Structure formats: C-alpha cells, structure tokens
Amino acid sequence: MDFRMSDNSNITIAKLVLTKLAKYYDTPNIEEVVINRFGEVVTKISGEQWVYHNDPDINPKYMKTVL
C-alpha cells in the first residue's frame, strides 16, 4: 500500500491547521503576518504601518499544531 498523501491532502491539512490565522493572511494587500509571542499577531498591509492584534487563540497548544 502507498500511504503517501496527495498534494491536495497536504493543502487541506495546511488550511485546517492555519484556519485561526486565515483572518490575517486573507486580508487584502497583506504583506506579512508575524507571530512574535503567544497571543499576539502583527500584520503589515502594503503602504501601511504594522498593526498589533491581541489573539488568545494563538496560544502554545495551537502553535504546536502549526510547527
């Protein structure tokens, strides 16, 4: 048997894992999404300043699933 995942399966898994970050990276004209520490996401939209977001969903348990 071949247990390798198809490319579509890998994409689906990535989307499931990154769902909590989608609200940041789906933003129009987004240049960067940075996680500096648990509970904090920093975004940069083209031509604008960095914006800091408090997000308790970005916690150690979640980050273990991302990494």
GIMO-V704281 format. One record per run of one state. SS is the DSSP state (H for helix, E for strand, C for the rest). FROM is the first residue (numbers start at 1). TO is the last residue. If there is no record, write none. Layout:
BEGIN
SS/FROM/TO
SS/FROM/TO
END
This chain:
BEGIN
C/1/6
H/7/17
C/18/18
H/19/25
C/26/29
E/30/37
C/38/39
E/40/45
C/46/49
E/50/54
C/55/59
H/60/66
C/67/67
END
